[in-house]
Amino acid sequence: MTETWARAGTGMSPGPDPAVEAKAAMAGFLKEINRFQDEVKTVLQQQEERLTMLDRKTMIYGRPALSAAADQEAPHRKAFGAYLRSGDDDGLRGLVLEGKAMTTSVASDGGYLVDPQTSDTIRSMLLSTASIRQIAGVVHVEATSFDVLIDRTEVGSGWATEAGTISESASPTIERISIKLHELSAMPKASQRLLDDSAFDVESWLAGKIATRFMRAESAAFVSGDGIDKPRGFLTPAKVANATWSWGSIGYVPSGAASDFLATNPADCIITLIYSLGADYRANATFVMNSKTAGAVRKMKDSDGRFLWSDGLAAAEPARLMGYPVLLCEDMPDIAAGAFAIAFGDFAAGYTIAERPEVRVLRDPFSAKPHVLFYATKRVGGDVSDYAAIKLLKIAVS
């Protein structure tokens, strides 16, 4: 009031009231906020209406979900199924196989490759069984044999002086180990009436039959095959005491008893077996034995009463013996006098499996009427590729 009268006395016009200005500004701000909220609500409502419209269109017309990738193997699988059921090979003859789906071409008169889905089933069943294949070195080849080059010698060396004459040192030598591929075959059969039944899954049945037959034959051959029309097993080469070991033979250590382990300190021979293997191989080494031998070994304890055997802590993890994984292979010999019941070594370096990746199936509806024969073949070979990488435990006194 004093300021108003003072300005009136000086002839100056009174200014706006600050309270009125603040009230007007606040009203304008609230108006802008309400307008912004209305715009956001309108946009969200439009977006919701658009999504609802798209959803209704999909539901009304029953449109399937878009596929991320086309099934490139469907034509081959369909043609192969028709060939197995009825012998109709027109689909296979006119089918163009892509390189990424198959590894080799199909001979018109030599049978047809198993479709990719069935072939994968066979391979997975072979890998899931207790076979040396799980720990050995596996290579895929397109030839009739596979050669492994081994360098087991050192380059000569010596100390030299500044002005002294340097003599020629020894040169390394390379050896060649040839692994021949052999033909593994199976010939299951089914009646034509069973094949005509649409409820019968012939592909799965065929894959199971072939996988079972191939698994048994491979597993036995990789352990004790004689190399004649089959792979050569790692127990086939000459076996000598590890103290006199030489290239071309497999070294062994004795268990200390004629037909079993020692009654006192039976695990001593296993410790000797571990350290008979070179330090370069021990890092990737694995024990191989059958279930009966494992039942005897897992009872062994150390001086403090602790078991030497420990089961895997996670799913699919192998059991361990003194820290090294154990593969239970039923084709290994039982504990008996003179038997080589346990093998220990780096099998990825010591044993090589060479195979052609494809499986061939030939349908024969004539030889066993009214049944249909399915002649499946696969080429595979195996042999010891490093004689220093595998050691054996012999059930013997010495």
C-alpha positions, 0 to 999 in steps of 0.5 A: 500500500505504501509503495502504491501511494508512493508511485501515485505521488510521483506520477508513475503507473502501478505495475502488475501484481506478482501473485496474479502473474504467478497464478497465470503462469501456473494455469498455463503450465497445467494447460500444457501438461494436460494437452501433452497427456491428451496427445500421449493417450491418443498415440497409445490408443492408435497403437493399441488399435493397430496391434488389435487389428493385426492380431484379429487378421492373424486369428481370422485367417489362421496364418502360420508363423513365418519360418526362420529358414526353409527346410532344405532337407525335406525333398531328400527325406521325402524321396528317401522315405518313398524309396525305403517303403516302395522302392520308388527311386525316381525321386532320388534320381532326379534330386539335386543334392547340395554340397552343404547337405551331403558330402559326396555324390550318389552313384546311380547303381551303388545304392543311395545315401541315407538322408541327413536326418537318419544319418545324424541319428546313426552318428549320435547313437555311435557316439553315445555308446561306450566305445573307443570312438569317444576318446580316439582321434576320428578323421573323415576321408574320401580315399581308401586309406589314411596315412599318419606321419609320425616324427619320433626322432630328435634333431641332433645338437651339441655345444659349439665354441666361437671358432670351433668347427661344427660337425653335421648333426643327426637328421630327424626321420619320419615314419608312415602308418597307413590306416586302411578303410574296411567295409562295415555292413548290416542287412536288416529286413522288414515285411512289405506289409509293415512298410506299407503301414503308414504308422510305421516309422521306417526311418527311425527303425532302420537307423536304430538297427544299423546303429546297433549293428555298427556300434557292436562291430566297431567297438569290438574291432577298435579294441581287439580287431586283427586288422584283417577285413576290419580295423586293427585294435590297440590290444593287437600289437605285440605287448612287452614289459614297459622296461624293454618297450620299443616302437611298434609294441605296447608297453605294459606293467604287471598287477603283481598277482597271478590272477588278480590285484595284490591283496595288500596295496592293490592300487600300487600297480595303477600308480605304476601304470600312470607314471609309465606313460610319458608326461606329454601324454598324461595330461589328456590320458584316460583309463579304459576298462570294462564294468567288472574290472571297474567294480573291483577297482572302485573298491580300492582305497588309499592309506587314509581309507579314501576311495581312489574312484570318484563319480562324476559330479555333473551330468554326462561327466565321466567317473575319475580314477586318481584324477583321470577320467574312466571310459567303461568299454565292455569289449575290454578283457575281464580280470584273469591270468595274463589278461590286459584288463586296463588300458591307460593313455592319450587315445586321441594321439595313440589311436586313429579312426578313419571313416567315410562320413556317409552311410549307403543303403540299398533296398532289395525286395527280391532276395527274401520275399515277402520281406524287404532287405536293407543293405547298409554299408559304411567304410571305417578303419582304425589302428594305433598311430602312436605306440608311446601314447598307450600303456596296459596293465597285465594281470600277472606277477611280472 
